[in-house]
Amino acid sequence: TINELQLLHSRFPDNIRLFMAYEGDTPLGGTMVFECGETVHTQYISASKRGKEIGALDLVFDYLINERYADRRYFDFGKSTEQLGHYLNCNLIHQKEGFGGRGVCYDTYEWELGVRN
């Protein structure tokens, strides 16, 4: 929600940014960026119908990857799975690959912690 995003930004004002493309005063699309050391993580990628027609997100990501964060080691588009990683959202990964991203599988481990007497 907007309240949750505002709370996050208030707690990390130097690490959370919003990047948007506009046509005049009309927002076309954008993404929220979380800066964390050598890694930049994008989330909440969205565009209007007009923004999709004219490639507004292409413009935003070209700027972010090749200019604003060109010095960072990792540019993370985030996960493209649903249902706790059991389902690949093909449309979502296709969009991210269109911006130059590639899929990476993460191993997940689970440990049961017992109580010692």
Protein Blocks (a to p, Z undefined) as FASTA:
>chain_A
ZZlmmmmmmmmmmlcccddddehjacfbdcddddehjbccdehiacdfklmmnommmmmm
mmmmmmmmmmpmbdcebjabeehhiaccfklmmmmmmnopacdddddddddddddZZ
